[in-house]
Amino acid sequence: MNPNASEPTDAAAPAPAESDAGNRPPARGGRNRRGPAPQRAQRGGGKPPAGAPHPMLDQLAALYPALFGAEFLPMKRGIFQDLLEAHPDTLDKDGLKAALALHTRSTRYLTAVASGHPRCDLSGQPVEDLAPEHVHHALVEVFRRRQGRAPQDLRPKLRQRIEQAFEASGLGAEAYAALVLTRDEGVNALTQEALDAVVALAAKDAALLRAFEASGKTVDEFADMYGMGGADANRTLERARARAAKTA
């Protein structure tokens, strides 16, 4: 899932630990915690001490606030090379690789990927859609981290988010499952529940739409026949039409 061998992946394959170093929310008053960029990140790059922010993350935030600032955005593939080409004399290759690895493993970045927002270039402009499996795996990793701190069971919320991600993907259930299922049987079972629920609802909505189109009734008249509120019936019919349009 990483076409550039030297570029850190954001596919959220099991992360070693929650890594938010250098990626905490901005300071109060709306100011970005990251200060002015140094003239040059220290060579010898490598990894900073455990728990410490990587100094190059501050530099990247100052250079590209739309991408690395107070709000994170999913990065386009090839961003590592784009950064090196844009700053050949100021960004150290090894340091940049380590900084991007920390950045893409942070919960804030994975949350941005889980949102399904398109991948962006250095100016923060969307340039390509996220792969469905990247959105899915980011969702799972974010909820796994949150579940470790939450007293309540977050699986129902995760299932709901998977349902939304599946619908947004435009894929059939089998195609989606082929992309996202892993060795984690618990997550796989939850994913399958989500897919089954969406497929069942889609079939029910499609049947209702066919019945409405054959009825010759207004929406309110049709809703009354089925014991539904007019607004609920209209939402259901619009949802069914939207699905039908995607598959047409």
Contacts in CASP RR format, 6 or more apart in sequence:
PFRMAT RR
TARGET T0000
AUTHOR 0000-0000-0000
METHOD contacts of the structure
MODEL  1
MNPNASEPTDAAAPAPAESDAGNRPPARGGRNRRGPAPQRAQRGGGKPPA
GAPHPMLDQLAALYPALFGAEFLPMKRGIFQDLLEAHPDTLDKDGLKAAL
ALHTRSTRYLTAVASGHPRCDLSGQPVEDLAPEHVHHALVEVFRRRQGRA
PQDLRPKLRQRIEQAFEASGLGAEAYAALVLTRDEGVNALTQEALDAVVA
LAAKDAALLRAFEASGKTVDEFADMYGMGGADANRTLERARARAAKTA
1 9 0 8 1.000
1 11 0 8 1.000
1 131 0 8 1.000
1 133 0 8 1.000
1 134 0 8 1.000
2 8 0 8 1.000
2 9 0 8 1.000
2 11 0 8 1.000
2 77 0 8 1.000
3 77 0 8 1.000
3 78 0 8 1.000
4 77 0 8 1.000
4 78 0 8 1.000
4 80 0 8 1.000
4 81 0 8 1.000
6 80 0 8 1.000
6 81 0 8 1.000
6 97 0 8 1.000
7 77 0 8 1.000
7 78 0 8 1.000
7 79 0 8 1.000
7 80 0 8 1.000
7 81 0 8 1.000
7 97 0 8 1.000
7 100 0 8 1.000
8 80 0 8 1.000
8 97 0 8 1.000
8 100 0 8 1.000
8 101 0 8 1.000
8 103 0 8 1.000
8 104 0 8 1.000
8 105 0 8 1.000
9 104 0 8 1.000
10 74 0 8 1.000
10 75 0 8 1.000
10 104 0 8 1.000
10 109 0 8 1.000
10 110 0 8 1.000
10 113 0 8 1.000
10 134 0 8 1.000
10 138 0 8 1.000
11 133 0 8 1.000
11 134 0 8 1.000
11 137 0 8 1.000
11 138 0 8 1.000
12 110 0 8 1.000
12 113 0 8 1.000
12 134 0 8 1.000
12 137 0 8 1.000
12 138 0 8 1.000
12 140 0 8 1.000
12 141 0 8 1.000
12 142 0 8 1.000
13 137 0 8 1.000
14 141 0 8 1.000
15 105 0 8 1.000
15 141 0 8 1.000
18 106 0 8 1.000
18 107 0 8 1.000
18 145 0 8 1.000
19 102 0 8 1.000
19 105 0 8 1.000
19 106 0 8 1.000
19 107 0 8 1.000
20 106 0 8 1.000
20 107 0 8 1.000
20 108 0 8 1.000
21 48 0 8 1.000
21 51 0 8 1.000
21 52 0 8 1.000
21 53 0 8 1.000
21 54 0 8 1.000
21 102 0 8 1.000
21 106 0 8 1.000
22 33 0 8 1.000
22 34 0 8 1.000
22 53 0 8 1.000
22 54 0 8 1.000
22 57 0 8 1.000
22 58 0 8 1.000
22 102 0 8 1.000
22 106 0 8 1.000
23 53 0 8 1.000
23 57 0 8 1.000
23 72 0 8 1.000
23 102 0 8 1.000
23 103 0 8 1.000
23 106 0 8 1.000
23 107 0 8 1.000
23 108 0 8 1.000
23 109 0 8 1.000
24 33 0 8 1.000
25 33 0 8 1.000
25 70 0 8 1.000
25 108 0 8 1.000
26 32 0 8 1.000
26 33 0 8 1.000
26 69 0 8 1.000
26 70 0 8 1.000
27 33 0 8 1.000
30 70 0 8 1.000
32 61 0 8 1.000
32 65 0 8 1.000
32 69 0 8 1.000
32 70 0 8 1.000
34 57 0 8 1.000
34 58 0 8 1.000
34 61 0 8 1.000
34 62 0 8 1.000
34 69 0 8 1.000
35 58 0 8 1.000
35 61 0 8 1.000
35 62 0 8 1.000
36 58 0 8 1.000
36 62 0 8 1.000
37 58 0 8 1.000
37 59 0 8 1.000
37 60 0 8 1.000
37 61 0 8 1.000
37 62 0 8 1.000
37 63 0 8 1.000
38 55 0 8 1.000
38 58 0 8 1.000
38 59 0 8 1.000
39 90 0 8 1.000
40 90 0 8 1.000
40 92 0 8 1.000
41 55 0 8 1.000
41 56 0 8 1.000
41 59 0 8 1.000
41 90 0 8 1.000
41 91 0 8 1.000
41 92 0 8 1.000
41 95 0 8 1.000
41 96 0 8 1.000
41 99 0 8 1.000
42 55 0 8 1.000
42 92 0 8 1.000
43 92 0 8 1.000
44 92 0 8 1.000
44 94 0 8 1.000
44 95 0 8 1.000
45 56 0 8 1.000
45 92 0 8 1.000
45 94 0 8 1.000
45 95 0 8 1.000
45 98 0 8 1.000
46 94 0 8 1.000
46 95 0 8 1.000
46 98 0 8 1.000
47 54 0 8 1.000
47 98 0 8 1.000
48 54 0 8 1.000
48 55 0 8 1.000
48 98 0 8 1.000
53 102 0 8 1.000
54 95 0 8 1.000
54 98 0 8 1.000
54 99 0 8 1.000
54 102 0 8 1.000
56 91 0 8 1.000
56 92 0 8 1.000
56 95 0 8 1.000
56 96 0 8 1.000
56 98 0 8 1.000
56 99 0 8 1.000
57 68 0 8 1.000
57 99 0 8 1.000
57 102 0 8 1.000
57 103 0 8 1.000
59 90 0 8 1.000
59 91 0 8 1.000
60 67 0 8 1.000
60 68 0 8 1.000
60 83 0 8 1.000
60 99 0 8 1.000
60 103 0 8 1.000
61 68 0 8 1.000
61 69 0 8 1.000
63 87 0 8 1.000
64 122 0 8 1.000
64 123 0 8 1.000
64 124 0 8 1.000
66 73 0 8 1.000
66 120 0 8 1.000
66 123 0 8 1.000
66 124 0 8 1.000
67 73 0 8 1.000
67 75 0 8 1.000
67 120 0 8 1.000
67 122 0 8 1.000
67 123 0 8 1.000
67 124 0 8 1.000
68 103 0 8 1.000
71 112 0 8 1.000
72 103 0 8 1.000
72 106 0 8 1.000
72 108 0 8 1.000
72 109 0 8 1.000
72 111 0 8 1.000
72 112 0 8 1.000
73 112 0 8 1.000
73 117 0 8 1.000
73 119 0 8 1.000
73 120 0 8 1.000
73 124 0 8 1.000
74 109 0 8 1.000
74 112 0 8 1.000
74 113 0 8 1.000
74 116 0 8 1.000
74 117 0 8 1.000
74 118 0 8 1.000
74 119 0 8 1.000
74 120 0 8 1.000
74 130 0 8 1.000
75 104 0 8 1.000
75 119 0 8 1.000
75 120 0 8 1.000
76 82 0 8 1.000
76 119 0 8 1.000
76 120 0 8 1.000
76 121 0 8 1.000
76 127 0 8 1.000
76 128 0 8 1.000
77 119 0 8 1.000
77 128 0 8 1.000
79 100 0 8 1.000
79 121 0 8 1.000
79 122 0 8 1.000
80 96 0 8 1.000
80 97 0 8 1.000
80 100 0 8 1.000
82 121 0 8 1.000
82 122 0 8 1.000
83 91 0 8 1.000
83 96 0 8 1.000
83 122 0 8 1.000
84 91 0 8 1.000
84 93 0 8 1.000
84 96 0 8 1.000
86 122 0 8 1.000
103 109 0 8 1.000
104 110 0 8 1.000
107 142 0 8 1.000
107 145 0 8 1.000
110 138 0 8 1.000
110 141 0 8 1.000
110 142 0 8 1.000
111 138 0 8 1.000
111 142 0 8 1.000
113 130 0 8 1.000
113 134 0 8 1.000
113 135 0 8 1.000
113 138 0 8 1.000
114 135 0 8 1.000
114 138 0 8 1.000
114 139 0 8 1.000
114 142 0 8 1.000
114 161 0 8 1.000
114 165 0 8 1.000
116 130 0 8 1.000
116 135 0 8 1.000
116 165 0 8 1.000
116 168 0 8 1.000
117 126 0 8 1.000
117 130 0 8 1.000
118 126 0 8 1.000
118 127 0 8 1.000
118 128 0 8 1.000
118 129 0 8 1.000
118 130 0 8 1.000
119 126 0 8 1.000
119 127 0 8 1.000
119 128 0 8 1.000
119 129 0 8 1.000
119 130 0 8 1.000
120 126 0 8 1.000
120 127 0 8 1.000
121 127 0 8 1.000
131 179 0 8 1.000
132 165 0 8 1.000
132 166 0 8 1.000
132 169 0 8 1.000
132 171 0 8 1.000
132 176 0 8 1.000
132 179 0 8 1.000
132 180 0 8 1.000
133 179 0 8 1.000
133 180 0 8 1.000
135 165 0 8 1.000
135 168 0 8 1.000
135 169 0 8 1.000
136 162 0 8 1.000
136 165 0 8 1.000
136 179 0 8 1.000
136 180 0 8 1.000
136 191 0 8 1.000
137 180 0 8 1.000
137 182 0 8 1.000
139 158 0 8 1.000
139 161 0 8 1.000
139 162 0 8 1.000
139 165 0 8 1.000
140 158 0 8 1.000
140 184 0 8 1.000
140 187 0 8 1.000
143 154 0 8 1.000
143 155 0 8 1.000
143 157 0 8 1.000
143 158 0 8 1.000
143 161 0 8 1.000
146 154 0 8 1.000
147 153 0 8 1.000
147 154 0 8 1.000
147 155 0 8 1.000
155 190 0 8 1.000
158 190 0 8 1.000
159 190 0 8 1.000
159 193 0 8 1.000
159 194 0 8 1.000
159 197 0 8 1.000
160 194 0 8 1.000
162 190 0 8 1.000
162 191 0 8 1.000
162 194 0 8 1.000
162 195 0 8 1.000
163 194 0 8 1.000
163 197 0 8 1.000
163 198 0 8 1.000
166 173 0 8 1.000
166 176 0 8 1.000
166 194 0 8 1.000
166 195 0 8 1.000
166 198 0 8 1.000
167 198 0 8 1.000
169 176 0 8 1.000
170 246 0 8 1.000
171 179 0 8 1.000
173 195 0 8 1.000
173 196 0 8 1.000
173 198 0 8 1.000
173 199 0 8 1.000
176 195 0 8 1.000
177 191 0 8 1.000
177 192 0 8 1.000
177 195 0 8 1.000
180 191 0 8 1.000
181 188 0 8 1.000
181 191 0 8 1.000
182 188 0 8 1.000
202 240 0 8 1.000
202 243 0 8 1.000
205 236 0 8 1.000
205 237 0 8 1.000
205 239 0 8 1.000
205 240 0 8 1.000
205 243 0 8 1.000
206 240 0 8 1.000
206 243 0 8 1.000
206 244 0 8 1.000
208 226 0 8 1.000
208 233 0 8 1.000
208 236 0 8 1.000
208 237 0 8 1.000
208 240 0 8 1.000
209 236 0 8 1.000
209 237 0 8 1.000
209 240 0 8 1.000
209 241 0 8 1.000
209 244 0 8 1.000
211 222 0 8 1.000
212 219 0 8 1.000
212 222 0 8 1.000
212 233 0 8 1.000
212 237 0 8 1.000
215 221 0 8 1.000
215 222 0 8 1.000
215 225 0 8 1.000
217 225 0 8 1.000
219 230 0 8 1.000
219 233 0 8 1.000
219 234 0 8 1.000
219 237 0 8 1.000
220 230 0 8 1.000
220 233 0 8 1.000
222 233 0 8 1.000
223 229 0 8 1.000
223 230 0 8 1.000
223 232 0 8 1.000
223 233 0 8 1.000
223 234 0 8 1.000
226 233 0 8 1.000
228 236 0 8 1.000
END
